[in-house]
Amino acid sequence: MSIASGSRRVPPGPSRASALTLLMSMGRDRLGMMVSAAARYGDAVRLPVGPKELYFFNHPDYAKHVLADNSANYHKGIGLVHARRALGDGLLTSEGELWRKQRKVIQPAFQSRRIAGQAEIVADEAVKLVDRLRARAGNTPVDLFDEMTGLTLGVLGRTLLDTDIGRFASIGGDFAAVQDQAMFELATLSAVPAWIPLPGQLRFRRAKRRLQTTVDQLVAERSRHPEAGDDVLSRLILSAGQEPDASVGRQRLRDELVTLLLAGHETTAATLSWTLYLIDRHPDVLQRMRQEALSVLGDRRPTFADLPELRYTAMVVDEVLRMYPPVWILPRRALAADTIGGYDVPAGADVLICPYTLHRHPDLWDAPEIFDPERFDPERAAGRPRYAYIPFGAGPRFCVGNHLGLMEAVFVLVTLVRELRLRRVSESEVIPEPKLSLRMRGGLPMLISPLS
């Protein structure tokens, strides 16, 4: 299947002699490697990395082809395949019939009607966050990334699992250890045996055991009250119970819950943190957000009906997702040979679509390194290629939780900016840390002061 005519050819890229250097860059500065490759070689690049050749495509048409038009030919690729050793066969890493079955089980919990019904819970968690931060106001910095992580775990527990997961004190640190291990698997291409007692691998083993204990406890509690409802946990328990092999059902249930908890809170926490960082650096944007919050809400909590009126805040979130997409790379593996933009893609090739670089493509975005929420004003966005902006992926694997995540981001931001002033301790730039999501290296320490 081809999306362009012309003679077949190999994409440009570094020489094979650069393979070791690129492999080291992959472990040290993944974002820098992708940015420099796109700048030097263009929209199609062949990257010899260690024993592999990666095919990196950085154009909306190419992204559309891989993620949507010919998605059946592309399974999850480098990184996510290796992350399976850490995450198991949850929705993030599974393929084929198993993935379709899991998606079908989970999808109804993310329908618009149900999300609208969860708006009150999200607003309640936002108010609780403000109360916690107000109590910590003063001259001692607070890590807002940690606070956003706690918030999103709380929202996730109440909206999708109908339970309080904040009572599991170690859960945030355990997810960090799992994510570290998944990235270690990527950087080493799973070449290091799991039994070697490296410090990171030992932390991961302990974290995985605790997470499995947490999941088993949640399942046991819900199983004692099976009439609880149509939340994700209830649906997964029912699906697991239909497996012919009970042990397989239990393991899939564990994998799916760990994946949902990790992916469901991590991406929104990252988006909120990057937003707080950027609006602190752009006080004019912060002031417009505060004015909108006061104009639309006054002193009341946001509701689902308010979302269409909170347009500027939504544009701010869109721009943050452009600059720092939580899902910064979408790795795929070609099942059969393909042609993209006239370039040969052999069967078994690792193919990369990188939202981080696509969202900064100079031919698609004016001044792409500038934070400018109004670029998402409908008039300015008219004519922009659909696949120039893919913070939630695209095609069949489009993020199932995108609407919940966007509502959560808007509700939390309007509540925060209306009530508190948050100021960074340092003027230095925060360094992106590309793991399974695009985190912040060193967190986000900020000083808190109430506005009234």
Phi, psi and omega per residue, in radians:
M1 nan 2.269 -3.065
S2 -2.191 2.573 3.064
I3 -1.930 0.041 3.096
A4 -2.665 2.584 3.121
S5 -1.539 3.057 3.120
G6 2.043 2.966 -3.105
S7 -1.213 2.585 3.117
R8 -1.332 2.525 -3.123
R9 -2.755 2.936 3.134
V10 -1.609 2.360 3.123
P11 -1.074 2.646 3.072
P12 -1.215 2.841 3.112
G13 2.936 3.134 -3.132
P14 -1.127 2.841 3.131
S15 -1.324 2.836 3.093
R16 -1.053 -0.488 3.114
A17 -1.115 -0.311 -3.139
S18 -1.536 0.048 -2.999
A19 -1.008 -0.792 -3.110
L20 -1.163 -0.711 3.125
T21 -1.079 -0.746 3.136
L22 -1.163 -0.658 3.118
L23 -1.099 -0.701 3.099
M24 -1.157 -0.677 3.101
S25 -1.124 -0.620 3.133
M26 -1.083 -0.627 3.117
G27 -1.415 -0.483 -3.018
R28 -1.699 -0.726 -3.025
D29 -2.620 1.334 -3.078
R30 -1.106 -0.764 -3.134
L31 -1.114 -0.779 3.140
G32 -1.060 -0.675 3.126
M33 -1.091 -0.759 -3.116
M34 -1.204 -0.739 -3.132
V35 -1.103 -0.808 -3.101
S36 -1.193 -0.618 3.111
A37 -1.119 -0.768 3.129
A38 -1.138 -0.714 -3.116
A39 -1.168 -0.639 -3.049
R40 -1.487 -0.682 -2.968
Y41 -1.928 -0.253 3.078
G42 1.823 -2.699 -2.977
D43 -1.474 -0.157 3.081
A44 -2.392 2.139 -3.022
V45 -2.381 2.415 3.010
R46 -1.823 2.146 -3.073
L47 -2.025 1.911 3.037
P48 -1.368 1.949 -3.086
V49 -2.141 1.897 -3.088
G50 1.014 -2.279 -3.123
P51 -1.434 -0.039 -3.028
K52 -1.908 2.877 2.913
E53 -2.102 2.158 3.122
L54 -1.756 2.427 3.109
Y55 -1.897 1.924 -3.038
F56 -1.844 2.067 -3.117
F57 -2.030 2.265 -2.972
N58 -2.297 0.983 3.128
H59 -2.564 2.513 -3.115
P60 -0.971 -0.693 -3.141
D61 -1.122 -0.674 -3.131
Y62 -1.241 -0.683 3.077
A63 -1.096 -0.744 3.124
K64 -1.066 -0.735 -3.126
H65 -1.088 -0.850 -3.060
V66 -1.259 -0.743 -2.994
L67 -1.541 -0.404 -3.045
A68 -2.227 -1.116 -2.982
D69 -1.064 -0.750 -3.121
N70 -2.116 0.629 -3.042
S71 -1.084 -0.478 -3.131
A72 -1.108 -0.372 -3.137
N73 -1.527 -0.054 -3.014
Y74 -2.213 1.963 3.021
H75 -1.637 2.988 3.085
K76 -0.992 2.491 -3.001
G77 -2.051 -2.664 -3.036
I78 -0.902 2.427 -3.091
G79 1.693 -1.146 3.134
L80 -1.242 -0.620 3.043
V81 -1.070 -0.794 -3.135
H82 -1.250 -0.499 3.110
A83 -1.200 -0.275 -3.139
R84 -1.029 -0.557 3.125
R85 -1.116 -0.473 3.109
A86 -1.626 -0.642 -2.991
L87 -1.803 -0.231 -3.070
G88 1.313 -2.739 -3.061
D89 -1.827 0.995 3.035
G90 -1.445 -3.063 -3.057
L91 -1.044 -0.505 -3.092
L92 -1.243 -0.532 -2.995
T93 -2.042 -0.257 -3.067
S94 -1.321 2.897 -3.082
E95 -2.408 2.944 2.929
G96 1.024 -2.421 -3.043
E97 -1.129 -0.647 3.116
L98 -1.090 -0.785 3.115
W99 -1.080 -0.774 -3.127
R100 -1.076 -0.688 3.121
K101 -1.148 -0.777 -3.140
Q102 -1.124 -0.738 3.138
R103 -1.089 -0.714 -3.140
K104 -1.119 -0.641 3.133
V105 -1.184 -0.719 -3.000
I106 -1.483 -0.578 -2.992
Q107 -0.865 -0.792 -3.077
P108 -1.045 -0.455 -3.136
A109 -1.242 -0.191 -3.118
F110 -1.961 0.257 3.117
Q111 -1.174 2.650 -3.059
S112 -0.987 -0.718 -3.125
R113 -1.050 -0.740 -3.121
R114 -1.251 -0.678 3.123
I115 -1.109 -0.710 3.093
A116 -1.030 -0.651 3.122
G117 -1.238 -0.279 3.138
Q118 -1.626 -0.057 -3.042
A119 -1.029 -0.663 -3.126
E120 -1.112 -0.664 3.107
I121 -1.115 -0.799 -3.138
V122 -1.064 -0.776 3.119
A123 -1.099 -0.661 3.128
D124 -1.122 -0.744 3.118
E125 -1.156 -0.596 3.094
A126 -1.133 -0.724 3.109
V127 -1.139 -0.719 3.098
K128 -1.081 -0.675 3.095
L129 -1.059 -0.828 3.134
V130 -1.025 -0.742 3.131
D131 -1.081 -0.736 3.121
R132 -1.110 -0.760 -3.113
L133 -1.223 -0.657 3.121
R134 -1.058 -0.642 3.129
A135 -1.201 -0.308 -3.126
R136 -1.850 0.217 3.126
A137 -1.095 2.582 3.135
G138 2.514 -2.678 -3.050
N139 -1.743 0.137 3.101
T140 -1.762 2.130 -3.114
P141 -1.098 2.571 3.082
V142 -2.093 2.326 3.116
D143 -1.343 1.813 -3.097
L144 -1.221 -0.427 3.077
F145 -1.142 -0.757 3.075
D146 -1.069 -0.727 -3.141
E147 -1.129 -0.700 3.112
M148 -1.165 -0.604 3.094
T149 -1.119 -0.785 3.100
G150 -1.095 -0.714 3.110
L151 -1.051 -0.889 -3.045
T152 -1.185 -0.555 3.030
L153 -1.136 -0.700 3.106
G154 -1.103 -0.773 3.105
V155 -1.090 -0.798 -3.115
L156 -1.052 -0.784 -3.138
G157 -1.050 -0.782 -3.070
R158 -1.341 -0.629 -3.065
T159 -1.459 -0.698 -3.042
L160 -1.773 -0.500 -3.082
L161 -1.941 -0.143 -3.135
D162 0.960 0.767 -3.140
T163 -2.708 2.903 3.097
D164 -1.677 1.918 3.116
I165 -1.703 -0.006 3.069
G166 -1.174 -0.298 3.140
R167 -1.250 -0.246 3.095
F168 -1.611 1.650 -2.923
A169 -1.077 -0.548 -3.017
S170 -1.568 -0.001 -2.902
I171 -1.121 -0.672 3.128
G172 -1.108 -0.808 3.104
G173 -1.136 -0.606 3.122
D174 -1.148 -0.700 3.101
F175 -1.156 -0.626 3.087
A176 -1.089 -0.705 3.122
A177 -1.154 -0.670 3.096
V178 -1.133 -0.743 -3.140
Q179 -1.154 -0.698 3.083
D180 -1.045 -0.732 -3.131
Q181 -1.177 -0.694 3.123
A182 -1.061 -0.701 3.124
M183 -1.276 -0.544 3.042
F184 -1.112 -0.702 3.098
E185 -1.090 -0.682 3.119
L186 -1.154 -0.865 -3.053
A187 -1.121 -0.546 -3.114
T188 -1.747 0.044 -3.080
L189 0.917 0.626 3.126
S190 1.002 0.479 -3.113
A191 -1.412 -0.296 -3.131
V192 -1.575 2.102 -3.128
P193 -1.006 2.487 -3.068
A194 -1.145 -0.383 -3.061
W195 -1.422 -0.217 3.140
I196 -1.169 2.202 -2.997
P197 -1.416 0.974 3.023
L198 -1.215 2.628 -3.098
P199 -0.943 -0.770 -3.140
G200 -1.124 -0.694 3.138
Q201 -1.199 -0.611 3.073
L202 -1.170 -0.733 3.077
R203 -1.057 -0.727 -3.138
F204 -1.093 -0.774 -3.135
R205 -1.048 -0.790 3.121
R206 -1.103 -0.752 -3.135
A207 -1.114 -0.735 -3.115
K208 -1.124 -0.687 3.104
R209 -1.108 -0.758 3.135
R210 -1.131 -0.710 3.126
L211 -1.126 -0.687 3.099
Q212 -1.128 -0.667 3.073
T213 -1.116 -0.731 3.108
T214 -1.071 -0.832 3.141
V215 -1.076 -0.774 3.138
D216 -1.067 -0.654 3.115
Q217 -1.173 -0.750 3.101
L218 -1.059 -0.742 -3.131
V219 -1.155 -0.746 -3.137
A220 -1.091 -0.722 3.129
E221 -1.119 -0.765 -3.121
R222 -1.236 -0.607 -3.125
S223 -1.132 -0.446 3.087
R224 -1.322 -0.263 3.123
H225 -2.349 1.153 -3.006
P226 -1.151 -0.183 -3.131
E227 -1.484 0.161 -2.975
A228 -0.998 -0.651 3.106
G229 2.613 -2.765 -3.033
D230 -1.857 0.420 3.110
D231 -1.239 2.987 -3.078
V232 -1.063 -0.747 -3.103
L233 -1.050 -0.808 3.130
S234 -1.076 -0.722 -3.126
R235 -1.148 -0.721 -3.129
L236 -1.198 -0.658 3.092
I237 -1.083 -0.758 3.122
L238 -1.094 -0.760 -3.134
S239 -1.135 -0.743 -3.140
A240 -1.105 -0.609 3.139
G241 -1.185 -0.281 3.138
Q242 -1.577 -0.062 3.109
E243 -1.248 2.337 3.111
P244 -1.025 -0.642 3.128
D245 -1.763 1.956 -3.060
A246 -1.070 -0.626 -3.127
S247 -1.180 -0.656 3.062
V248 -1.105 -0.752 3.128
G249 -1.068 -0.732 3.132
R250 -1.140 -0.724 -3.123
Q251 -1.180 -0.703 3.111
R252 -1.150 -0.640 3.095
L253 -1.107 -0.778 3.086
R254 -1.052 -0.861 -3.107
D255 -1.030 -0.758 -3.063
E256 -1.192 -0.723 -3.130
L257 -1.200 -0.724 3.104
V258 -1.078 -0.753 3.129
T259 -1.107 -0.796 -3.121
L260 -1.127 -0.742 3.137
L261 -1.130 -0.723 -3.141
L262 -1.179 -1.000 -3.061
A263 -1.178 -0.628 -3.048
G264 -1.204 -0.564 -3.130
H265 -1.708 -0.563 -3.006
E266 -1.140 -0.769 -3.064
T267 -1.169 -0.755 -3.131
T268 -1.243 -0.638 3.082
A269 -1.074 -0.724 3.112
A270 -1.121 -0.774 -3.138
T271 -1.068 -0.798 3.126
L272 -1.096 -0.713 -3.122
S273 -1.151 -0.788 3.108
W274 -1.099 -0.599 3.123
T275 -1.148 -0.791 3.132
L276 -1.080 -0.654 3.100
Y277 -1.111 -0.816 -3.043
L278 -1.277 -0.682 -3.120
I279 -1.285 -0.398 3.006
D280 -1.183 -0.579 3.121
R281 -1.435 -0.222 -3.103
H282 -2.280 1.383 -3.059
P283 -1.055 -0.446 3.094
D284 -1.146 -0.675 3.092
V285 -1.172 -0.775 3.120
L286 -1.019 -0.748 -3.115
Q287 -1.122 -0.706 3.105
R288 -1.147 -0.665 3.085
M289 -1.107 -0.750 -3.131
R290 -1.127 -0.736 3.112
Q291 -1.088 -0.725 3.123
E292 -1.116 -0.762 3.138
A293 -1.046 -0.763 -3.132
L294 -1.215 -0.674 -3.119
S295 -1.184 -0.756 -3.068
V296 -1.429 -0.699 -2.971
L297 -1.842 -0.478 -2.972
G298 1.140 -2.201 3.130
D299 -1.905 0.245 -3.132
R300 -1.678 2.974 3.115
R301 -1.336 2.644 3.061
P302 -1.220 2.619 3.060
T303 -2.178 2.931 3.141
F304 -1.023 -0.632 -3.128
A305 -1.159 -0.326 -3.135
D306 -1.377 -0.328 -3.003
L307 -0.939 -0.781 -3.141
P308 -1.093 -0.409 -3.116
E309 -1.527 -0.259 -3.137
L310 -1.636 0.928 -2.974
R311 -1.206 -0.727 -3.089
Y312 -1.175 -0.728 3.104
T313 -1.063 -0.689 3.101
A314 -1.111 -0.662 3.095
M315 -1.148 -0.644 3.080
V316 -1.055 -0.795 3.126
V317 -1.084 -0.746 3.106
D318 -1.014 -0.747 -3.111
E319 -1.212 -0.645 3.065
V320 -1.098 -0.738 3.114
L321 -1.150 -0.480 3.042
R322 -1.210 -0.857 -3.030
M323 -1.308 -0.654 -3.087
Y324 -2.320 1.168 -3.119
P325 -1.096 2.189 -3.133
P326 -0.965 -0.761 3.050
V327 -1.573 1.582 -2.945
W328 -1.442 -0.328 3.125
I329 -2.528 2.549 -3.135
L330 -2.152 1.638 -3.107
P331 -1.469 2.424 3.121
R332 -2.372 2.807 3.069
R333 -2.211 2.203 -3.110
A334 -1.291 2.164 3.105
L335 -1.324 -0.700 3.111
A336 -2.211 2.824 3.119
A337 -1.045 2.574 -3.078
D338 -2.546 2.953 3.034
T339 -2.256 2.198 -3.139
I340 -2.211 2.061 -3.134
G341 1.055 0.490 -3.115
G342 1.502 -0.040 -3.128
Y343 -1.707 2.437 3.064
D344 -1.197 2.327 2.963
V345 -2.158 1.851 -3.067
P346 -1.253 2.745 3.048
A347 -1.002 2.399 -3.136
G348 1.490 -0.049 -3.102
A349 -1.211 2.532 3.017
D350 -1.522 2.140 -3.075
V351 -2.006 2.363 -3.123
L352 -2.080 2.246 2.902
I353 -1.983 2.206 -3.011
C354 -2.069 1.722 3.093
P355 -0.951 -0.594 -3.118
Y356 -1.027 -0.795 3.138
T357 -1.409 -0.625 3.115
L358 -1.060 -0.685 -3.138
H359 -1.269 -0.111 3.103
R360 -2.050 0.239 -3.101
H361 -1.122 2.092 -3.042
P362 -1.140 -0.358 3.098
D363 -1.433 -0.182 -3.064
L364 -1.954 -0.409 -3.041
W365 -2.324 2.280 3.042
D366 -1.265 2.306 3.112
A367 0.751 1.099 -2.970
P368 -1.099 -0.363 -3.137
E369 -1.496 -0.061 -3.131
I370 -1.616 2.342 3.082
F371 -1.357 1.942 -3.008
D372 -2.516 1.505 -3.104
P373 -1.005 -0.493 -3.066
E374 -1.264 -0.112 3.022
R375 -1.146 -0.247 3.094
F376 -1.719 0.154 2.926
D377 -1.062 2.355 -3.060
P378 -0.900 -0.626 -3.128
E379 -1.182 -0.727 3.133
R380 -1.285 -0.509 -3.102
A381 -1.413 -0.230 -3.104
A382 -1.051 2.294 3.111
G383 1.570 -0.156 3.113
R384 -1.236 2.346 -3.136
P385 -1.012 2.386 -3.103
R386 -0.939 -0.712 -3.032
Y387 -1.609 0.238 2.975
A388 -1.337 -0.268 -3.057
Y389 -2.373 1.833 -3.049
I390 -2.370 1.028 -3.112
P391 -1.181 -0.336 3.136
F392 -1.931 0.341 -3.058
G393 1.345 -2.815 -3.114
A394 -2.866 2.899 3.090
G395 1.298 -2.767 -3.070
P396 -1.013 -0.501 -3.107
R397 -1.668 0.348 3.034
F398 -0.926 2.389 -3.026
C399 -0.963 2.147 -3.067
V400 -1.221 -0.417 -3.060
G401 -1.793 0.332 -3.021
N402 -1.097 -0.710 -3.094
H403 -1.181 -0.715 3.084
L404 -1.108 -0.761 -3.135
G405 -1.100 -0.713 3.129
L406 -1.174 -0.762 3.096
M407 -1.054 -0.770 3.136
E408 -1.062 -0.788 -3.124
A409 -1.061 -0.814 -3.116
V410 -1.133 -0.808 -3.122
F411 -1.066 -0.778 -3.109
V412 -1.151 -0.745 -3.088
L413 -1.157 -0.793 -3.118
V414 -1.156 -0.567 3.112
T415 -1.235 -0.727 3.135
L416 -1.152 -0.898 -3.017
V417 -1.207 -0.430 3.114
R418 -1.292 -0.524 -2.971
E419 -1.863 -0.501 -2.960
L420 -2.304 2.722 2.934
R421 -1.901 2.186 -3.109
L422 -2.069 2.123 -3.068
R423 -2.197 2.340 3.107
R424 -1.219 2.590 3.137
V425 -1.321 -0.651 -3.075
S426 -2.003 2.599 3.087
E427 -1.535 -0.124 -3.113
S428 -1.211 2.705 -3.141
E429 -1.258 2.516 3.051
V430 -1.384 2.404 -3.106
I431 -1.652 2.171 3.085
P432 -1.154 2.468 3.129
E433 -2.138 1.749 -3.043
P434 -1.389 1.773 3.013
K435 -1.934 -2.452 3.054
L436 -1.101 -0.550 2.955
S437 -2.182 2.959 -3.073
L438 -1.545 1.616 -3.073
R439 -1.514 -3.079 3.084
M440 -1.948 2.187 3.096
R441 -1.228 2.138 3.114
G442 1.482 0.084 3.108
G443 1.329 -2.824 -3.072
L444 -2.429 1.341 3.124
P445 -1.226 2.258 -3.121
M446 -2.455 2.683 3.028
L447 -1.640 2.485 -3.034
I448 -2.042 2.333 2.995
S449 -2.488 2.416 3.141
P450 -1.274 2.621 3.106
L451 -1.500 -0.297 3.106
S452 -2.663 nan nan
